[in-house]
Amino acid sequence: MGCCTGRCTLIFLCTLQLLAALERQVFDFLGYQWAPILANFLHIIIVILGLFGTIQYRPRYIVVYAIWTAIWVTWNIFIICFYLEVGGLSKDSELLTFNISRHQSWWSENGPGCVRKEASMSGIKGLDNHSYISVIGCALEYRYIEVMHSSFQILIALVGFVYACYVVSVFTEEEDSFDFIGGFDPFPLYHVNEKPTNLLFKQTYLLLSPTGFSGMEGMNKWTPGVDFFPNKQHEFANSFDHPEAACVRGLRK
């Protein structure tokens, strides 16, 4: 019951992570944030791998997912520090775009309540065909939106890491307790009935010893009668109780 609950919860968390990563990937593409785009792409692949491992009972895939969640938490902490300008980082730098362009987060111009205005730069020499873009009226600054996204990713990743470790431990215990003869049963289904060798020989002799026939009915069934070898029967029976004596008699003959 606990394993089923843990698996179902981990499947739900992986699905939620996939949806959140796809949503974040779309807006990072719109903002040309190349570093987050690559990180999101790798995150989606690892989450799919963890989801497959959970459904197909593959602990190794879940271990890879658990390790990645720790890395993913570290990456999102860096994103939070970047937008909050912690430790000398600047949200206006081109670090997330690999210095290819000066694009910022898509939310910087399209956040809730933001109004985008363009002013021509014709009065300034060398900037005649350019325009200045200003954004006003934003209900929430874009950096706080990015921080909220990263915080949500960290929360899901931490819960996923805990459940991934739990599911791996349950799968490992089930593999260790598995019985290849009797399955998961504590007692095997097949039992070997061991009997003493002498007793087995006696039973074989009693079942196969020839007896006399009584008329035509004797052709279909065994009936009590006189043995074919009356003189040898007693000697043959005693040889099972004392096999060493029989061997000695055979050597003497």
WOTARA-V641241 format. One line per field, one symbol per residue. ss: DSSP state (h for helix, s for strand, l for the rest). phi: phi as a letter, one per 40 degrees, with the letter a starting at -180 (. if undefined). psi: psi as a letter, one per 40 degrees, with the letter a starting at -180 (. if undefined). A space follows every 50 residues. Layout:
ss: ???
phi: ???
psi: ???
This chain:
ss: lhhhhhhhhhhhhhhhhhhhhhhhhhhhhhlllhhhhhhhhhhhhhhhhh hhhhhlllhhhhhhhhhhhhhhhhhhhhhhhhhlllllllllllllllll llllllhhhhllllssssssllllllllllsssssslllllhhhhhhhhh hhhhhhhhhhhhhhhhhhhhhhhhhhllslllslllllllllllllhhhh hhhhhhhhllllllhhhhhllllllllllhhhhhhhhhhhhlhhhhhhhh hhl
phi: .ccccccccccccccccccccccccccccccfcccccccccccccccccc ccccccfbccccccccccdcccccccccccccccfcggcbcccbccbffc abcbdcccbbccgcbcbbbcbccbcgbccbbbbbbbgccaccccccccdc ccccccccccccccccccccccccccccbccbgcccbccbbcccbccccc cccccccbccbcbbgccccbacbdacccbccccccccccccbcccccccc ccc
psi: ddddddddddddddddddddddddddddddefgddddddddddddddddd dddddefgdddddddddddddddddddddddddefhfeiheeifdeeffd ifiaidedefihehhhihhifdehhefdeiihhihiehdhiddddddddd ddddddddddddddddddddddddddehhedebeidhidhhhghiidddd dddddddehiiiigaddeddihihahidgddedddddddddgdddddddd dd.
